[in-house]
Every structure is written in structure tokens, then in C-alpha cells.
Amino acid sequence: MAIIIDANCVANVFSKKSEKHEDFKPVLNWILLGKGLMIYGGTQYKKELAKTAKYLPIIRLLKDVGKAIEGSKTDIDEYQQKVEDLRDNMDFDDPHLPAIVFVTKCRVICSEDTRSIPYVQDGKYYPNGFKTPVYYTSIKNKSLLTDKYVDKSLKPLCKLNKFNSERILKLLK
């Protein structure tokens, strides 16, 4: 399963000290111990991610071992502009999420921002026939952590070897 971890949720996934870590621990486990992948990209997402700088080394290591994939910055930024042009409600402040979804074909978003869900799932931001994303917002959504939502362009999915998964787990605080 490939998953976009919204910047507002990075600490919940990667910090054992986060109050909400237990709700988001299945996402971490799926990436480190299962066949999950973190998907990210685009100027806006990276700007938001920079605010959580202490997690950047973990994401970099995930990228180095093939468990984090960065989508095309140019393609995501261009598609984000299309979403912004279609946006009719300025309360929708995450136009980069549909752009990442469309460009990378990643259909699961991990976020605690439930306010954005109706906007990101709005079909007007996607071509006809494109499947809109689903949201992982807490442990109750654990059933989404499956290969069912992975586009064939992201397959085959592989597990990390024990050495790399333990190396990353040691970085988590």
C-alpha cells in the first residue's frame, strides 16, 4: 500500500511521543514491517514538511531504502495549479493533495485534517473515471492498509530487510 502522509500527521506516524501515535502506528508498521510505501512530492508539500524538520532524516532514509517515493515536483506543481484554478472555496487549503494523488496514483492519504476530506475527494479535481482517494484518520481505518489501493505503477511492493527496518526504528523517538 502506498500512502501520502499529510505533513500535519508526520509526527503522529514517526514519533512514539506523539499523543496520537497509537492511532497512526499501523501506518508506520505497514511501511517498516510490511509492504507499505510513503509517497510525497511537490513544492507545497515539501514546504509544509520542512516545518517538521526533525523527521526529514527518517524520510530521507526511507527514500534511500526504497520505502519513500517522491513524485515529480514539476508534474505535481502543474496539477496543483489546475486544482487551484478549479477551487471555488478558499477554505480548501490543501490543493497539493489531489495533485499528489493524481500524479503518483496514490489513493490513500494519512491525515488528521478531516476538514479537507470533502474537498480532496471531490471528483471535479480529477479526470473522469479516476478513483478518488480514501483517508486514514485513525486506527479505525487500519483496513485501508492493503495492496488494494496501490496502482500497478507502484508495484511490486517489497518489505524492508530486518537490518534497515531496525535502523529506522532506532531513529524514532
N, C-alpha and C positions, 0 to 999 in steps of 0.2 A: 504494500500500500504506500502510495506517495501522499504526503501531507504538507500543506502550507501552514507553517506555524506563524500566526499573526504576531507581530512584534509585541503586542500587548500581553502576549501569553508566553513569551520565551522564558521568563523567569519561572513561571509555573511548571514548565516542562523540565528545565535544566537545573533548577535549584531545589535541593532537598529541604531547604529552609523556608521555601515559599509556603504560605498558609494553604494554598490550593494545590500543592504538589501531588497529593494523593489522587485528586481528580484527574490530573494530567500525566501521572506516572505511566499509565498504559501506553501513551504516545511515545515516551522515552524508551520504554521497554521494547516497543514494537520496532523502533529504529535500531537500538543497540543489540537486542537479542533476537529479533525477528527479521522479517524481510522488508521493513519499512524504510522509506526514504524521506528526507526533508527536501522540500522544493522551495526556492526563493528566487528573487530577482527584481530588477528594475530600480530606477533611481529613487523613487519614493520609498519603497520597502527598505532599501539599504540605508536611507536617511533615518528612517524610524528605528532600524536595527542598531544603528550607531549609538542610539540613546541607551542601549543595553550592552555597552562595550565589553563588560566583563564576560559576556557569553560568546563573543566573537572568536576567541581561540578554540572553543568547543566546536563551533560551527565550521571553522576552518579545518579542524582535524576531521570532522565528519566528511567534509568535502574531499580531503586528502585520501580518505579510505573508501570513497565512493558511496557514502550514505547521505550526502547532501549534494543536490544538483542545482546549479544556478542557471535559470532561464536566460535567454538572450535579452540583454539590457535594452538594446535598440528596439526589438520587437515588442517588449513589454511596455516601454515608454510610449511607443507609437499607438499601441492598442489602448493604453490608459487615456491618451488624448481623445480617442474615439468615444470612450466611456464618458469622459468629462463633457464632451460635446452633446451627448445624449441625456446627461443628468439634468433632471428637472427639479431636484430637491437638494438644496445645499446642505441639508442635514446628513446627506450621504458623503462622508469624508474618507472613504476607502476605495476610490476608483482604481487603485492599483491592484486590488484583489481580483476583480473579474479579469483584469489584464493578465495577471499571472496564471489564473485558471485557464484562460483561453490559449495563451501562448504555450504553456507547458503541458496542457491537457490533464492537469492535476485536479481531481474532483473532490478532495476533502480539505477543509480548512479547519484548523485548530485555533479557536479564539474564545475569549471571554466577552467580546463585544457583540452581544446578541442584538443590539440596535441595528447593526449593519446587515444582518441576515436577509431581511426582505429586499434590500437593495441589491446585494451581491447575487441573490437568487433570482432576480428579475430577468426574465428571458430577453428583454429588449437589449440587454448588453451583450448578447451572444448571437451568433448566426442561427438561422432556423435549423432545428434538429440537434443542436448542441446541448448536451446534458448539463444542466446547471449543477453547481457544487452542493455538497452536504456539509454540515457543520458538526465538529466535535467540540462540545462546550463543557463537558464534564464526563466523569466515569460512566454515566448512564448511556453515553454514546460509544462505548467500547466496541460494540458490534460493527462499527464502521471501519475498524482496523483490520481490513481484509483486502485481498488482491482484487476483489470485485470492482473496486473503484479505480483501478490502475489502468491507464491507457497502454495499449500494446507497445507504444513507442518508448515506454519506460521499463519494459520487461526485457530480459528476465531479471527478477528481483533476487537478491542473494543475501544471506546472513553474513555478519561480520565474523571473523575468526575470534576465538576467545581472547587472544592477546590484545587485539585492537579494542574489543568491547570493554575489557578490563582497564585498558589505558584511558579510555574516555570516561569511564565511571569514576576513576581516581580524580579526574578534574572537577567533578561535580561537588558542590559544597551545599 
